[in-house]
Structures are given as C-alpha cells and as structure tokens.
C-alpha cells in the first residue's frame, strides 16, 4: 500500500461538477487530484445528456425523411440502422473521455483511476483492479453523482437501466419503459423515432409531473399520436424470462411480453460505497446534507451535484463546483442561485421551461393574481406536410407587477428559445417589455412578443 503526498484538494468523481471544481481550483494554484473509477466526464458526457442528445438527433431523421416529399425531396427507400447509430455514439463518447483526460493533464491535475472510500475526514482509500493507495487532502469534494434506481421486485435485474441503453449493440423490436420523468419520456420518443414499438408504464396519472400541466399534457397527446402506448396508474410487480422473451407482471394485466424493459424511475446519490460514516458526514434520506456554500457538517469536506439532490442538472453541478473553488481557493465569496433554473426535455416534441409553472404560481400568488397567455399553432416546418406536433408557448404573468413568472414552450427549438428567454426573466422582465420587443418574422419565438 503506497502512501501518496497530501493534496490541497481531493475530488471524488470526474463528472461535470467535479471537473469544474478541479480545474477552477487548479487555476488558483491548488494541488488537485481527481479520483474516478469510470471514464472521465461523468453521467452527462458518458451515459447521459451528450449520448442521449446524439440519439435524439439520430431518431429525428425518420420524421425528416417522411416529410421530405412535400418539400420536393424524393427518397424512394431508407433504413434506420440503430446498430450503426449506437456504435458511432460510443465512438464520440470515447473521444470526449480522452479530451477530458487531456484537459486535466494540461491543467496539472493528477487523475487516479479507481473507487474511493473515506478512511477519515482527511484521507481516502482508492482501489482499482491493480492498485490500492491512500490519498490525503486538506479539502475533499464529493462529486460522484447518482445512479439509476431499480425497484425491489422479483426479476428486476432482468431489466435495463439508462446506462445500459448506450452499451447495446442494437435496440429491441418492442420495449417497455417504466417511469414518467425526463429519462422515460426521452427514451420513449427516441426509440419510437427509430421505429421501435414502445409501451410506457407510469405509476401516476400524468408524465413530467413537475412541469407545467399544459406542457406535459401536450407531450402526452403527441406521444400517443406518434404511436407510443402509455399506461397510467400501473405498477410493475415482477419480471420473468421465458422463451427468449421478457414477461412482465403488472397491477393491471397479469403477464405481457416484450423484447426488453428499461427502468427509468429516477436516480439516487451514489454514496453507498463511500464509507461516509468514517468521516462523520451527515446524510439525510440518502443525500449528503450541504448548506448554501456546498459545505457538509465536516469543515473541510464539501459536496456538489446529484449527491446533494438539490437540482440534479449538469449546469447546476458545474456552477456549484466553480462556486466552491472560487470561495475556498480564490478568496471569492459567491453562492449559487437556484431560483431560476432552465429545464428541457429532449422528447418529440421538445419541451423547455424557466420560472414558475401555472400551478406553482397559483400556489404562491393565488390564481386571481395571474394572467396566462398561450399560443398554439402549427410551425412552418409542418405547413406543407400538415402533420407533426403543434407548438405551444405560454407565459405566466403576475397581474399586479406585470412581471413574467414563468416562460414555457413545447415544440421545435424550445430549448434554444427558452435559454435566451431565461436571461430576460432573470433580469425581471415584464410582459410589457416583451410587448415592446419587435417581432422577428417568421419565427416560432416571435409568438412570445406578440401574445395578447
């Protein structure tokens, strides 16, 4: 067992938050080591946002080609090869992994491959297949992210988690997806776009329950229109392998079969193997407790990203990591603003939102204090084919102040449009400010400045 020298900062996890903190701390002259047992890049780069978005693009081509004849583009025949798509996505992920490793090297940051566990509040034990070593740190940042949840039911291990989907050589002909959140809806739309039969099983009575109800209902309707079967108020009770098929037992049907099942029922902080008790770190409901400065109850130990279960989004983890490094190593005092976080679901159609939903605003301000503006229409890209999902844009406005409380959209380019709208809303934009902006015609976004 080799004893390494002491570092100013040990970062556990080479995901978005950990990498951001490590590079920022190193820029202030700190001696930094990053510990990672998997590829460098974390959930977002390796098995989340990035490969998923590439699959989204790949799954869209069937619709483009289907609409092509109305635009005078005649394509006699085409084949969607999921095997090629998956292979190329993995190739891109490997490129990004190598790129991030190079970034660490260029920043003078030590990368140690292996899984870490605490020995005490200043040291961690790192194990991999070949080595065991101890790292000592004046400060330790926990940024190991989360893992997909799997239910405790018979045969649950026969199903896949989202990580597995990027490792498949090909997708099955018929898949069941369990869940109603981001991952479930995105994969349902991706696979449907690739020509795969999809059944979505949702425990509750709606998808995307944290989003504005008009948006989630619009997506639900369009998913059904695209041929996705949605089963609400349905629990999965067990799985069984039978004759090369997966047999699924549900609360509404005894046994139904498919070619594969994806668990998309949420994620949990990846803390079970960290031996947090050795360092005395407080945990509540499976999450590491932190304050607004990313500090745990142990003065020199901090945590960012999904292990804290605050807002489990990549840009939030990045900002938390940088804020931590700025404060501890750069003598800069700042905190992260969680009040206005833009969100997107890369489904078909795409959803994006910033600010309060109508339901949230009603609970906070009262329904009588709100004005709701909505516009629903067919985008010009669908004017000739005359099919596909309509766009819907929505503003939630406070009557007394005229301030825009929420800006929501479903339809093509939603995420790009809402990203820029978030700047205005963050600056306290009023409905009258939107009204005074000259429309850029013909665009989808102009609807936000012409609503009456």
N, C-alpha and C positions, 0 to 999 in steps of 0.2 A: 504494500500500500504506500503510494508516494504522496508526500505532503507538499502541496503547491504553495507558492508565496501568497501573501494577502493582497486582495484587490480592493480598490475603493468601492467597486460595485459588482455584485454578482447578480446577473439577470437570469431568472429561471424561465425559459421559454423564448423561442425565436420567432414569435408571431409579430403581428403589427405593432402592438403596444410595447413589447419587449425590445424590438429592433429600434423603434423610435426613441425610446428612453436610452438605450445603449449608445446609439450614435450621437444623440444630443449630449449625453454625459461625457463621452469621449472628446467631443468638440471643445469642452471646457477643461480638458486636460486630465480627466479622470482615467484611472487604470481600470478597465472593464473586461469582464469575462461573461460570455453568454453560454448557457447550458441548454442543449436541445437534444432530445432523443430521436427526433424525426427529421424530416427535411426542413431547411430554413425557409421561413415565410409564413408559417402558421396556418391556421384554418382558412383564412381568406385567400391566400395565394395558392396553397397546396390542395385543399379539399373543400373550398367554399366559393366565395364571391367570384374569383377570377375564372376557374374552370367552369363554374356554373354559367357565367355570362357567355363564355365561348359556346357552351351547349345551347344557350338561348339563341345566339346568332345562327348556329347550325340548324336549329329546329324551325327557324323562320323561313328558310328557303322554299319549303314546300308551298307555303302560302304565296310567296312572291311568284313562284312559277305558275301556280294555279291562277293567279290574276293576270299573268303576262299576256294572254291572247287579247284581252280587252285593250291593251296598250300597243297592239300590233306586233308583239313579240311572240312568234310561233315556235313552240317547243313540242316536238312530237312525243317524246318519251323521256323520263328521267327516273333515276333510282336514288333513294336516300340510303347511304351506307353508314350506319351507326358505328360499325367497326372502325372505319377509317376516321370518322369524327373523333371517337374516343382515343384512338392512337395519337392523333395529332394534338389533341388537348393535353395528353400526358407529356408529349414531347415539349410543348410550350411550358408546362409546369416545371419540368426538369431544367429548362433554360432559365426560368425565373429563380429557381432554387440556387443554381450556380451563380447567378447575378447577385443575389443577396449575400451569398458567402463571400463574394469578391468585395462587396460594399463593406462588410465587416473587416476584411483584411486591410482594405485601403484606409479604414478609419483607425487602424491599430488596435482593434478589439480581438481578444482571444476567443475562439469558438471551441467549446468542449462538447463532443458528441456523447450523449448518454442521458440517463434519467436520474434526477436528483431527489434526495430526501434530506430533511433537516437533521443535524446532529445536535445543534443548539442554536441560539439566536445569532451566531456569527459564523457558523460553518455548515456546509452541506456535503453529503457523501454522493458522489456521482458514479454510476455504474453503467457500463456497456458490456458488450459481449467479450471484450478483451481486457478491459482495464477497470480498476477501482481506484478512485482518488478522492482526496478531501480538498475542498476549496474554502478558504477563509475570506470573509468580506466585512468591511466596515459597514456597508449598507447592502441589503438584499432586496431585490424587487421580484415579486411573484407575478408572472405574466404567462402562465401556462395554458390559459384559455379554457375551453369547455369540451365536452364530449356529448355525442348524441345519446339520448335516453332510450332504453329498451325496457318494455314492461315485464313484470314478473308474472308471466303466464306460461302454461305448458307449450313447448316448442318455439318460444320466442326467438331463439338463436337461429332458427331456420330463415328468418327474415334478414334483410339488409338494413344497414344504416346509411346515411348520406355519404359517408366516407367511401363505402363500398362501390357506390354508383360510378365513381370515376375510375375504378380499377377493373371494371367489367370489360371483357373483350367485345361483347355485344349486348344490346338490351333485349329483354324477353318480349315475346309477342303480346302478352297480356299481363299487366302488373296491377297489384293492389297497392295503394298508398294510404297510410294511416296517419291522420293529422289534418289540421285546418289552418296552420300558420304559414309563414314565409316559405319554408323548405318544401312543405307538402304541396302548396299551390304552384310554386315554381317548377318543381319536378313534374307535376301533373301536366302542366302546359308544355314543358319541354318534350316529354315523351309522347304526348298527344300530337305535337307538331311533327314528330319523327315517324308518325304513322302507327304508333303502338296503342293498343286498347288499354284504357286507364279507368279504374274504379277508385274513387276517393272515399274513404270512410272517416267521418267526423263525429266525435263524441257529442258535441253540442249541436246547436241548431243553426249555426252560421260559420262561415270561414272568416279568417282575419278579424277576430272579434275586437282587437284593439284599434282597428281602423274605423274611419267614418262609415256609418252604416250604408250610405248611398254608394260608396266606393266598393265595399265588399259585396253588396248585392249586385252591382253592375258586373263585377268579375264573375260572380257565381252564375249569373244568367248567361254570360258569354262562354264560360267553360262548358256549361250544359249544351249550348248551341254548337260548340265545336266537337261535341260527342263524348265529353267526359261524364261518366256516371258518378253522381255524388250521392252518398248515403249518409244522411244526417241521423243524429241520435242513435248511433250504432257503436257498440263496443266489440273489440276483438277479444275472444275468450281463449283461443288456442290455435296452434298451427300443427300440421302433421304432413309429413312427406309420404306420398302414395302414388305409385306408378309414374314416376318422373314428373309428377305434378305436386303443387303445394295446396293442400286442403286447409281451408280457413273456417274456423267455427266462430260465428258472430252471435250477438244478442238478438238478432232479428231473423237470421237464417242458420240452420244447423250446420251445414257444410257446403262450401262453394270452393271452386278450384281456380287457380291462376298459375302463371309461369314464374312468378316471383312477387315478393312483398317488401315494401320499403317502410320502415319505421321512421316517421317524421313527426314525433310527438314532443319535440322540444330538446333542449340541451341542458346539461348540468356542469358546474365548475369541475375542472379536472384536479381535484385536490386529495383524493383518497390515498395516493401513493406518496404524498409529500412528507408524511410524518410531522404534521404541523404542531402536534402536541409537544414534541421535543423542544420546540422554540417558544411554546406558550402562546401561540397565535389564536385569537378568539375567532370562532366560527359560529354562524347562525343560519339555520335552515340550509346547510350545505354550502354556504357562501362565506368568503372571508370578509370580515367587517372592516370597513375603512371610513375615514372621515373625508371632508372635502379636499384634503391635501394628499389623498391616497395613502395615508398613514394607517397602519394597524395599531393594535394596542401595545406592540413592541416598538420602541422608539426608532430602531434602525431598520425595521422591516416594513416594506410597502407592497401594495398590490394594485394592479391596473387591469382593465379589460374584463373579460367574461367571468373570471374567478370571483369578482365582486357582485356580479349580476345587477349592476346599475342600469346601464343602457348597452346591450350587447351588440354593438355595431363597430366595425373597423375604424372609422374616423374618430369615434369617441375614445377607443383604446389608444390610438395614436396621440390624440391631444392630451390624454391623461399621462401617457409616458413622457411626453415632452414637458408638460407642466411640472411633473415630478423632478425631472432632470434640471430644468431651469431653476427650480427652487433649491434643491439640495446641492447642486454643483455650480450653478450660475448666479447664485445670490439674487435671484429674481423672484418676487412674490406674485404668483398668479394662481387662479383656480380655473376649473373647467365649468363652462356654462352648459348645464343640462336642460335648460328651459326651452331651447329652440333647436331641436334636432330633426333634420330632414330624414325621411324614410322612403324607401322604394321597394316594391315587389316586382321582380322581373318576370312577370307572368305574361299571358297573352289574353287580353290586353294588359299593358304595363300600368302599374299604379304608383303614384308618388304623392307625398303629403308633407306638410310642415305646419306646425302650430296645433291648435285645438280642433278636434272633431266637433261636429254639431252637438253630439251627445255630451262630450266633455264640457263644452262651453255652456250648455244648458245647465249642467250640474253646478258649475262655478258661478255663473252670472244670472241664471234664470232665463227661461225660454223667451220671455217677453222683452228681454234686453238684447235680443239678437235679431239681425236681418240676414237672411240666407239668400244668396244669389247662385243660380245654377244655369248652366247652358249645356244642352246635349245635342249633338249633331254628327253627321257622317263626315269624316275627314276627306279632303280632296283626293287622297291616295286611294280611296274606296269609291270615288264618284263614278268611275267607269265600270268597275266590277260589280258595284252595288251590293256588296256583301262585306262581311267582316264586322268587327266590333265598333260601335259608335264611341266617340269621345264624350266625356263628361267633365266639366270644370265647375268648381264650387268654391265660393268664398263665404266664410263665416265672419260676420262683422258685428262689432259692439255698437248698439244703437246710439248711446249717449256720446261716446268718444269718436265714433266713426272709424275706430281702429280695426284693422284686419286681424282677427284672432286665429284664423286658420285658412290655409290655401290648399286645395285638394284637386287631384286630377286623375282620370283614368283614360288611357289612350296612348297612341304612339308618341314617343319623345317625352313622356311625362316626367321622367327623372331629370332630364336636361332642363326642362322648363321650370320645374319646382326648385331646382338648385339655385337658379337666379332669382326666383321669387323670394326665396328664403333670405336673401340679402336685404331686400326691401322691407320684409316683415320684421327682420331683426333690427332694423333702424326705426321701427314704429310706424310703418306706412299706414295711411288711412285709405278708405275707399275713394275718397276724393282725389288722393294722389294717383291712384290707378286710373281714375276717370280722366285726369289731365294728361296722362301719357298718350302720345299719338300712336294709333294702332299701326302695326306693320302687317300689311295685307298682300296676299292672302296667306295667313298662317293659322295654326291652332292657337298659339299663345295670345293672339290679339283678342280672343274672347275674354281674357282676364281684364282687359282695359276697356271693354265695350259693354259689359254687363249692366243692365238696368232693372 
